[in-house]
């Protein structure tokens, strides 16, 4: 397979404590807190050239600090805008207690949040209307968490994104959330499409492997670092294609700490892509059990890997993810 282009990005794990935001099935790590390890992830692809012809969708500007978190502007009941993290791995949309009080939202029922370290009980609020770019959601019952742990006014989860396409343009620092296009999606530059299947609303890429062993890969825009389960860690140990690092902790949006081990994975194949030297945190997280993937090698593909590309399109309706290099 001919390699047309290679890309190197500066990403690393921390040998000490990392603060992470974990909501639903997702985690967000503040990259500013992550010192370098000397490894850099490398991606190569054999992709095809495609010219853009589709009309420009409504575009929402991302937070200037892309390395720390990805936020977009959201209005609720016509008020705002408020900055929310867009999390393709989060089971539900979440608000902070502070925002619910500011908007004087009606309280909802007590609800469950399935997070990294298990199930948590949380209060909820009734959201009459939420607007994000071209997408509008009505009558949501959203769990409430503390802003000091969440790091934003809320999280946009897959309950809102389910029939949409999320288009992230890292080069232009923009994100568009639009209905999935009916016609063929046209992309500028070289791109690779990877098909997915749905599991509890999550997109699980169907063509991925470590060595000759298939693995499950979930694209998670809320995770600043990729996270694997224990089954994947054991596979890497047997294959001897990983470099172990120190243990550290991830702090969830509920304020809880999860102990994890850090590893540099020498090679992961996703469709026609090969990602080398990928930092991965390993833990037997509750989210893998929730998806029925505890015994299968599985990986949450975080922003450290996604930012190796110029553009990433996550189409929930068509069940596919497209990775592209523009220049």
Buried (B, 14 or more C-beta within 10 A) or exposed (E): EEEEEEBEBEBBBBBEEBBBBBBBBBBBBBBEBBEEBEBBBBBBBBBEEBEEEEEEBEBBEBBEEBBBBBBBBBBBEEEBBBBBBBBBBBBBBBBBBBBBEBBEBEEBEEBEBBBBBBEBEBBBBBBEEBBBBBBEBEEBBBBBBEBEBBBBBBBBBBBBBEEBBBBBBBBEEBBBBBEBBEEEBEBBBBBBBBEBEEBEBBBBBBBBBBBEEBBBBBBBBBBBBBBBBBBBBEBBEEBEBBBEBEBBBBBBBBEBBBEBBBBBBBBBBBBBBBBBBBBBBBBBBBBBBBBEBBEBBBBBBBBBBBBBBBBBBBBBBBBBBBBBBBE
